[in-house]
Amino acid sequence: MAKGTKVTEKEREKMWQLYQQGGSFKAIAKKLRRSPDTVSRHVHEYEAAVRATGYVLNQGNIK
C-alpha cells in the first residue's frame, strides 16, 4: 500500500484476527503490505474497542 492510505474497518478486523491466531506484527504487516507500526496501532485500538464493548454489555448483568 502507498504511504498515507487509510486502513479500512475490514483491514483492522483482519489484523486483529491474525494477531489473535498468534501472528506477530511484522508477519501480519508483511502479509497485508502495511508497516508493523500501523498494524500494532490498529490491533491495540481494535482490542480496546472490543474490551470496552464487553465491559458495557456486562454492566447489565450486575445487580
mmCIF file as gemmi writes it, N, C-alpha and C atoms, coordinates in Angstrom:
data_model
loop_
_atom_site.group_PDB
_atom_site.id
_atom_site.type_symbol
_atom_site.label_atom_id
_atom_site.label_alt_id
_atom_site.label_comp_id
_atom_site.label_asym_id
_atom_site.label_entity_id
_atom_site.label_seq_id
_atom_site.pdbx_PDB_ins_code
_atom_site.Cartn_x
_atom_site.Cartn_y
_atom_site.Cartn_z
_atom_site.occupancy
_atom_site.B_iso_or_equiv
_atom_site.pdbx_formal_charge
_atom_site.auth_seq_id
_atom_site.auth_asym_id
_atom_site.pdbx_PDB_model_num
ATOM 1 N N . MET Axp A 1 ? 0.836 -1.18 0 1 0 ? 1 A 1
ATOM 2 C CA . MET Axp A 1 ? 0 0 0 1 0 ? 1 A 1
ATOM 3 C C . MET Axp A 1 ? 0.885 1.25 0 1 0 ? 1 A 1
ATOM 4 N N . ALA Axp A 2 ? 0.366 2.275 -0.576 1 0 ? 2 A 1
ATOM 5 C CA . ALA Axp A 2 ? 1.106 3.525 -0.617 1 0 ? 2 A 1
ATOM 6 C C . ALA Axp A 2 ? 1.057 4.207 0.74 1 0 ? 2 A 1
ATOM 7 N N . LYS Axp A 3 ? 2.075 4.991 1.006 1 0 ? 3 A 1
ATOM 8 C CA . LYS Axp A 3 ? 2.124 5.692 2.286 1 0 ? 3 A 1
ATOM 9 C C . LYS Axp A 3 ? 0.946 6.647 2.407 1 0 ? 3 A 1
ATOM 10 N N . GLY Axp A 4 ? 0.333 6.635 3.556 1 0 ? 4 A 1
ATOM 11 C CA . GLY Axp A 4 ? -0.761 7.554 3.809 1 0 ? 4 A 1
ATOM 12 C C . GLY Axp A 4 ? -2.137 7.017 3.46 1 0 ? 4 A 1
ATOM 13 N N . THR Axp A 5 ? -2.229 5.777 2.982 1 0 ? 5 A 1
ATOM 14 C CA . THR Axp A 5 ? -3.555 5.232 2.678 1 0 ? 5 A 1
ATOM 15 C C . THR Axp A 5 ? -4.252 4.85 3.973 1 0 ? 5 A 1
ATOM 16 N N . LYS Axp A 6 ? -5.547 4.994 3.977 1 0 ? 6 A 1
ATOM 17 C CA . LYS Axp A 6 ? -6.324 4.717 5.187 1 0 ? 6 A 1
ATOM 18 C C . LYS Axp A 6 ? -6.548 3.222 5.366 1 0 ? 6 A 1
ATOM 19 N N . VAL Axp A 7 ? -6.573 2.818 6.606 1 0 ? 7 A 1
ATOM 20 C CA . VAL Axp A 7 ? -6.849 1.428 6.957 1 0 ? 7 A 1
ATOM 21 C C . VAL Axp A 7 ? -8.357 1.287 7.1 1 0 ? 7 A 1
ATOM 22 N N . THR Axp A 8 ? -8.93 0.332 6.383 1 0 ? 8 A 1
ATOM 23 C CA . THR Axp A 8 ? -10.38 0.133 6.437 1 0 ? 8 A 1
ATOM 24 C C . THR Axp A 8 ? -10.746 -0.682 7.676 1 0 ? 8 A 1
ATOM 25 N N . GLU Axp A 9 ? -12.024 -0.672 7.998 1 0 ? 9 A 1
ATOM 26 C CA . GLU Axp A 9 ? -12.506 -1.461 9.138 1 0 ? 9 A 1
ATOM 27 C C . GLU Axp A 9 ? -12.249 -2.949 8.91 1 0 ? 9 A 1
ATOM 28 N N . LYS Axp A 10 ? -12.427 -3.392 7.672 1 0 ? 10 A 1
ATOM 29 C CA . LYS Axp A 10 ? -12.169 -4.811 7.36 1 0 ? 10 A 1
ATOM 30 C C . LYS Axp A 10 ? -10.708 -5.156 7.613 1 0 ? 10 A 1
ATOM 31 N N . GLU Axp A 11 ? -9.806 -4.25 7.227 1 0 ? 11 A 1
ATOM 32 C CA . GLU Axp A 11 ? -8.378 -4.488 7.454 1 0 ? 11 A 1
ATOM 33 C C . GLU Axp A 11 ? -8.068 -4.535 8.945 1 0 ? 11 A 1
ATOM 34 N N . ARG Axp A 12 ? -8.652 -3.626 9.702 1 0 ? 12 A 1
ATOM 35 C CA . ARG Axp A 12 ? -8.426 -3.61 11.15 1 0 ? 12 A 1
ATOM 36 C C . ARG Axp A 12 ? -8.867 -4.92 11.779 1 0 ? 12 A 1
ATOM 37 N N . GLU Axp A 13 ? -10.045 -5.388 11.379 1 0 ? 13 A 1
ATOM 38 C CA . GLU Axp A 13 ? -10.554 -6.64 11.917 1 0 ? 13 A 1
ATOM 39 C C . GLU Axp A 13 ? -9.648 -7.805 11.509 1 0 ? 13 A 1
ATOM 40 N N . LYS Axp A 14 ? -9.182 -7.81 10.268 1 0 ? 14 A 1
ATOM 41 C CA . LYS Axp A 14 ? -8.293 -8.875 9.788 1 0 ? 14 A 1
ATOM 42 C C . LYS Axp A 14 ? -6.979 -8.857 10.563 1 0 ? 14 A 1
ATOM 43 N N . MET Axp A 15 ? -6.433 -7.654 10.801 1 0 ? 15 A 1
ATOM 44 C CA . MET Axp A 15 ? -5.204 -7.535 11.587 1 0 ? 15 A 1
ATOM 45 C C . MET Axp A 15 ? -5.392 -8.148 12.959 1 0 ? 15 A 1
ATOM 46 N N . TRP Axp A 16 ? -6.509 -7.818 13.595 1 0 ? 16 A 1
ATOM 47 C CA . TRP Axp A 16 ? -6.788 -8.312 14.944 1 0 ? 16 A 1
ATOM 48 C C . TRP Axp A 16 ? -6.951 -9.828 14.944 1 0 ? 16 A 1
ATOM 49 N N . GLN Axp A 17 ? -7.682 -10.36 13.941 1 0 ? 17 A 1
ATOM 50 C CA . GLN Axp A 17 ? -7.882 -11.803 13.85 1 0 ? 17 A 1
ATOM 51 C C . GLN Axp A 17 ? -6.552 -12.527 13.668 1 0 ? 17 A 1
ATOM 52 N N . LEU Axp A 18 ? -5.701 -12.018 12.788 1 0 ? 18 A 1
ATOM 53 C CA . LEU Axp A 18 ? -4.402 -12.644 12.561 1 0 ? 18 A 1
ATOM 54 C C . LEU Axp A 18 ? -3.544 -12.586 13.823 1 0 ? 18 A 1
ATOM 55 N N . TYR Axp A 19 ? -3.634 -11.476 14.55 1 0 ? 19 A 1
ATOM 56 C CA . TYR Axp A 19 ? -2.873 -11.332 15.791 1 0 ? 19 A 1
ATOM 57 C C . TYR Axp A 19 ? -3.372 -12.333 16.835 1 0 ? 19 A 1
ATOM 58 N N . GLN Axp A 20 ? -4.685 -12.535 16.903 1 0 ? 20 A 1
ATOM 59 C CA . GLN Axp A 20 ? -5.26 -13.487 17.849 1 0 ? 20 A 1
ATOM 60 C C . GLN Axp A 20 ? -4.848 -14.924 17.535 1 0 ? 20 A 1
ATOM 61 N N . GLN Axp A 21 ? -4.528 -15.193 16.286 1 0 ? 21 A 1
ATOM 62 C CA . GLN Axp A 21 ? -4.093 -16.519 15.869 1 0 ? 21 A 1
ATOM 63 C C . GLN Axp A 21 ? -2.605 -16.732 16.122 1 0 ? 21 A 1
ATOM 64 N N . GLY Axp A 22 ? -1.979 -15.772 16.758 1 0 ? 22 A 1
ATOM 65 C CA . GLY Axp A 22 ? -0.58 -15.93 17.131 1 0 ? 22 A 1
ATOM 66 C C . GLY Axp A 22 ? 0.401 -15.28 16.177 1 0 ? 22 A 1
ATOM 67 N N . GLY Axp A 23 ? -0.092 -14.427 15.311 1 0 ? 23 A 1
ATOM 68 C CA . GLY Axp A 23 ? 0.795 -13.745 14.374 1 0 ? 23 A 1
ATOM 69 C C . GLY Axp A 23 ? 1.547 -12.611 15.043 1 0 ? 23 A 1
ATOM 70 N N . SER Axp A 24 ? 2.719 -12.306 14.503 1 0 ? 24 A 1
ATOM 71 C CA . SER Axp A 24 ? 3.482 -11.16 15 1 0 ? 24 A 1
ATOM 72 C C . SER Axp A 24 ? 3.123 -9.94 14.16 1 0 ? 24 A 1
ATOM 73 N N . PHE Axp A 25 ? 3.367 -8.776 14.709 1 0 ? 25 A 1
ATOM 74 C CA . PHE Axp A 25 ? 3.07 -7.549 13.972 1 0 ? 25 A 1
ATOM 75 C C . PHE Axp A 25 ? 3.838 -7.52 12.65 1 0 ? 25 A 1
ATOM 76 N N . LYS Axp A 26 ? 5.078 -7.978 12.694 1 0 ? 26 A 1
ATOM 77 C CA . LYS Axp A 26 ? 5.913 -7.96 11.492 1 0 ? 26 A 1
ATOM 78 C C . LYS Axp A 26 ? 5.355 -8.89 10.414 1 0 ? 26 A 1
ATOM 79 N N . ALA Axp A 27 ? 4.94 -10.101 10.804 1 0 ? 27 A 1
ATOM 80 C CA . ALA Axp A 27 ? 4.399 -11.065 9.841 1 0 ? 27 A 1
ATOM 81 C C . ALA Axp A 27 ? 3.072 -10.58 9.264 1 0 ? 27 A 1
ATOM 82 N N . ILE Axp A 28 ? 2.226 -10.026 10.118 1 0 ? 28 A 1
ATOM 83 C CA . ILE Axp A 28 ? 0.931 -9.508 9.663 1 0 ? 28 A 1
ATOM 84 C C . ILE Axp A 28 ? 1.15 -8.341 8.708 1 0 ? 28 A 1
ATOM 85 N N . ALA Axp A 29 ? 2.079 -7.463 9.056 1 0 ? 29 A 1
ATOM 86 C CA . ALA Axp A 29 ? 2.371 -6.303 8.219 1 0 ? 29 A 1
ATOM 87 C C . ALA Axp A 29 ? 2.838 -6.738 6.835 1 0 ? 29 A 1
ATOM 88 N N . LYS Axp A 30 ? 3.685 -7.734 6.793 1 0 ? 30 A 1
ATOM 89 C CA . LYS Axp A 30 ? 4.19 -8.224 5.511 1 0 ? 30 A 1
ATOM 90 C C . LYS Axp A 30 ? 3.048 -8.797 4.678 1 0 ? 30 A 1
ATOM 91 N N . LYS Axp A 31 ? 2.182 -9.574 5.318 1 0 ? 31 A 1
ATOM 92 C CA . LYS Axp A 31 ? 1.063 -10.21 4.621 1 0 ? 31 A 1
ATOM 93 C C . LYS Axp A 31 ? 0.088 -9.172 4.067 1 0 ? 31 A 1
ATOM 94 N N . LEU Axp A 32 ? -0.194 -8.135 4.862 1 0 ? 32 A 1
ATOM 95 C CA . LEU Axp A 32 ? -1.175 -7.12 4.466 1 0 ? 32 A 1
ATOM 96 C C . LEU Axp A 32 ? -0.546 -5.908 3.775 1 0 ? 32 A 1
ATOM 97 N N . ARG Axp A 33 ? 0.769 -5.942 3.629 1 0 ? 33 A 1
ATOM 98 C CA . ARG Axp A 33 ? 1.518 -4.862 2.983 1 0 ? 33 A 1
ATOM 99 C C . ARG Axp A 33 ? 1.315 -3.519 3.695 1 0 ? 33 A 1
ATOM 100 N N . ARG Axp A 34 ? 1.491 -3.581 4.996 1 0 ? 34 A 1
ATOM 101 C CA . ARG Axp A 34 ? 1.425 -2.404 5.871 1 0 ? 34 A 1
ATOM 102 C C . ARG Axp A 34 ? 2.678 -2.392 6.722 1 0 ? 34 A 1
ATOM 103 N N . SER Axp A 35 ? 2.917 -1.299 7.412 1 0 ? 35 A 1
ATOM 104 C CA . SER Axp A 35 ? 4.077 -1.243 8.309 1 0 ? 35 A 1
ATOM 105 C C . SER Axp A 35 ? 3.712 -1.906 9.638 1 0 ? 35 A 1
ATOM 106 N N . PRO Axp A 36 ? 4.709 -2.488 10.313 1 0 ? 36 A 1
ATOM 107 C CA . PRO Axp A 36 ? 4.428 -3.096 11.632 1 0 ? 36 A 1
ATOM 108 C C . PRO Axp A 36 ? 3.868 -2.085 12.631 1 0 ? 36 A 1
ATOM 109 N N . ASP Axp A 37 ? 4.303 -0.831 12.546 1 0 ? 37 A 1
ATOM 110 C CA . ASP Axp A 37 ? 3.77 0.2 13.45 1 0 ? 37 A 1
ATOM 111 C C . ASP Axp A 37 ? 2.279 0.419 13.223 1 0 ? 37 A 1
ATOM 112 N N . THR Axp A 38 ? 1.871 0.425 11.961 1 0 ? 38 A 1
ATOM 113 C CA . THR Axp A 38 ? 0.455 0.596 11.628 1 0 ? 38 A 1
ATOM 114 C C . THR Axp A 38 ? -0.353 -0.577 12.152 1 0 ? 38 A 1
ATOM 115 N N . VAL Axp A 39 ? 0.143 -1.781 11.949 1 0 ? 39 A 1
ATOM 116 C CA . VAL Axp A 39 ? -0.553 -2.975 12.423 1 0 ? 39 A 1
ATOM 117 C C . VAL Axp A 39 ? -0.682 -2.929 13.942 1 0 ? 39 A 1
ATOM 118 N N . SER Axp A 40 ? 0.397 -2.622 14.625 1 0 ? 40 A 1
ATOM 119 C CA . SER Axp A 40 ? 0.391 -2.555 16.086 1 0 ? 40 A 1
ATOM 120 C C . SER Axp A 40 ? -0.648 -1.555 16.585 1 0 ? 40 A 1
ATOM 121 N N . ARG Axp A 41 ? -0.636 -0.37 16.012 1 0 ? 41 A 1
ATOM 122 C CA . ARG Axp A 41 ? -1.564 0.677 16.437 1 0 ? 41 A 1
ATOM 123 C C . ARG Axp A 41 ? -3.015 0.227 16.263 1 0 ? 41 A 1
ATOM 124 N N . HIS Axp A 42 ? -3.336 -0.339 15.107 1 0 ? 42 A 1
ATOM 125 C CA . HIS Axp A 42 ? -4.718 -0.717 14.836 1 0 ? 42 A 1
ATOM 126 C C . HIS Axp A 42 ? -5.154 -1.949 15.614 1 0 ? 42 A 1
ATOM 127 N N . VAL Axp A 43 ? -4.249 -2.87 15.863 1 0 ? 43 A 1
ATOM 128 C CA . VAL Axp A 43 ? -4.585 -4.04 16.688 1 0 ? 43 A 1
ATOM 129 C C . VAL Axp A 43 ? -4.913 -3.577 18.103 1 0 ? 43 A 1
ATOM 130 N N . HIS Axp A 44 ? -4.103 -2.691 18.655 1 0 ? 44 A 1
ATOM 131 C CA . HIS Axp A 44 ? -4.341 -2.208 20.017 1 0 ? 44 A 1
ATOM 132 C C . HIS Axp A 44 ? -5.632 -1.397 20.106 1 0 ? 44 A 1
ATOM 133 N N . GLU Axp A 45 ? -5.915 -0.586 19.092 1 0 ? 45 A 1
ATOM 134 C CA . GLU Axp A 45 ? -7.159 0.188 19.085 1 0 ? 45 A 1
ATOM 135 C C . GLU Axp A 45 ? -8.375 -0.736 18.998 1 0 ? 45 A 1
ATOM 136 N N . TYR Axp A 46 ? -8.293 -1.742 18.139 1 0 ? 46 A 1
ATOM 137 C CA . TYR Axp A 46 ? -9.397 -2.683 17.973 1 0 ? 46 A 1
ATOM 138 C C . TYR Axp A 46 ? -9.616 -3.468 19.261 1 0 ? 46 A 1
ATOM 139 N N . GLU Axp A 47 ? -8.519 -3.889 19.867 1 0 ? 47 A 1
ATOM 140 C CA . GLU Axp A 47 ? -8.591 -4.636 21.121 1 0 ? 47 A 1
ATOM 141 C C . GLU Axp A 47 ? -9.246 -3.797 22.224 1 0 ? 47 A 1
ATOM 142 N N . ALA Axp A 48 ? -8.918 -2.529 22.288 1 0 ? 48 A 1
ATOM 143 C CA . ALA Axp A 48 ? -9.515 -1.635 23.287 1 0 ? 48 A 1
ATOM 144 C C . ALA Axp A 48 ? -11.013 -1.488 23.041 1 0 ? 48 A 1
ATOM 145 N N . ALA Axp A 49 ? -11.408 -1.401 21.785 1 0 ? 49 A 1
ATOM 146 C CA . ALA Axp A 49 ? -12.828 -1.277 21.448 1 0 ? 49 A 1
ATOM 147 C C . ALA Axp A 49 ? -13.581 -2.549 21.833 1 0 ? 49 A 1
ATOM 148 N N . VAL Axp A 50 ? -12.983 -3.7 21.583 1 0 ? 50 A 1
ATOM 149 C CA . VAL Axp A 50 ? -13.613 -4.973 21.946 1 0 ? 50 A 1
ATOM 150 C C . VAL Axp A 50 ? -13.777 -5.059 23.466 1 0 ? 50 A 1
ATOM 151 N N . ARG Axp A 51 ? -12.726 -4.675 24.202 1 0 ? 51 A 1
ATOM 152 C CA . ARG Axp A 51 ? -12.797 -4.711 25.671 1 0 ? 51 A 1
ATOM 153 C C . ARG Axp A 51 ? -13.863 -3.755 26.194 1 0 ? 51 A 1
ATOM 154 N N . ALA Axp A 52 ? -13.936 -2.548 25.631 1 0 ? 52 A 1
ATOM 155 C CA . ALA Axp A 52 ? -14.908 -1.556 26.088 1 0 ? 52 A 1
ATOM 156 C C . ALA Axp A 52 ? -16.329 -2.041 25.815 1 0 ? 52 A 1
ATOM 157 N N . THR Axp A 53 ? -16.539 -2.646 24.663 1 0 ? 53 A 1
ATOM 158 C CA . THR Axp A 53 ? -17.869 -3.168 24.326 1 0 ? 53 A 1
ATOM 159 C C . THR Axp A 53 ? -18.269 -4.269 25.299 1 0 ? 53 A 1
ATOM 160 N N . GLY Axp A 54 ? -17.347 -5.163 25.593 1 0 ? 54 A 1
ATOM 161 C CA . GLY Axp A 54 ? -17.625 -6.228 26.55 1 0 ? 54 A 1
ATOM 162 C C . GLY Axp A 54 ? -17.945 -5.678 27.926 1 0 ? 54 A 1
ATOM 163 N N . TYR Axp A 55 ? -17.223 -4.656 28.335 1 0 ? 55 A 1
ATOM 164 C CA . TYR Axp A 55 ? -17.454 -4.04 29.635 1 0 ? 55 A 1
ATOM 165 C C . TYR Axp A 55 ? -18.862 -3.449 29.705 1 0 ? 55 A 1
ATOM 166 N N . VAL Axp A 56 ? -19.245 -2.715 28.669 1 0 ? 56 A 1
ATOM 167 C CA . VAL Axp A 56 ? -20.566 -2.079 28.648 1 0 ? 56 A 1
ATOM 168 C C . VAL Axp A 56 ? -21.661 -3.138 28.636 1 0 ? 56 A 1
ATOM 169 N N . LEU Axp A 57 ? -21.493 -4.178 27.835 1 0 ? 57 A 1
ATOM 170 C CA . LEU Axp A 57 ? -22.522 -5.226 27.776 1 0 ? 57 A 1
ATOM 171 C C . LEU Axp A 57 ? -22.637 -5.977 29.094 1 0 ? 57 A 1
ATOM 172 N N . ASN Axp A 58 ? -21.542 -6.165 29.795 1 0 ? 58 A 1
ATOM 173 C CA . ASN Axp A 58 ? -21.569 -6.889 31.065 1 0 ? 58 A 1
ATOM 174 C C . ASN Axp A 58 ? -22.128 -6.073 32.209 1 0 ? 58 A 1
ATOM 175 N N . GLN Axp A 59 ? -22.223 -4.774 32.071 1 0 ? 59 A 1
ATOM 176 C CA . GLN Axp A 59 ? -22.773 -3.94 33.121 1 0 ? 59 A 1
ATOM 177 C C . GLN Axp A 59 ? -24.25 -4.228 33.371 1 0 ? 59 A 1
ATOM 178 N N . GLY Axp A 60 ? -24.952 -4.694 32.361 1 0 ? 60 A 1
ATOM 179 C CA . GLY Axp A 60 ? -26.369 -5.033 32.515 1 0 ? 60 A 1
ATOM 180 C C . GLY Axp A 60 ? -26.578 -6.265 33.362 1 0 ? 60 A 1
ATOM 181 N N . ASN Axp A 61 ? -25.559 -7.108 33.515 1 0 ? 61 A 1
ATOM 182 C CA . ASN Axp A 61 ? -25.66 -8.349 34.281 1 0 ? 61 A 1
ATOM 183 C C . ASN Axp A 61 ? -25.402 -8.145 35.767 1 0 ? 61 A 1
ATOM 184 N N . ILE Axp A 62 ? -24.896 -7.003 36.154 1 0 ? 62 A 1
ATOM 185 C CA . ILE Axp A 62 ? -24.563 -6.736 37.56 1 0 ? 62 A 1
ATOM 186 C C . ILE Axp A 62 ? -25.766 -6.086 38.241 1 0 ? 62 A 1
ATOM 187 N N . LYS Axp A 63 ? -26.1 -6.599 39.42 1 0 ? 63 A 1
ATOM 188 C CA . LYS Axp A 63 ? -27.241 -6.029 40.156 1 0 ? 63 A 1
ATOM 189 C C . LYS Axp A 63 ? -26.81 -5.548 41.511 1 0 ? 63 A 1
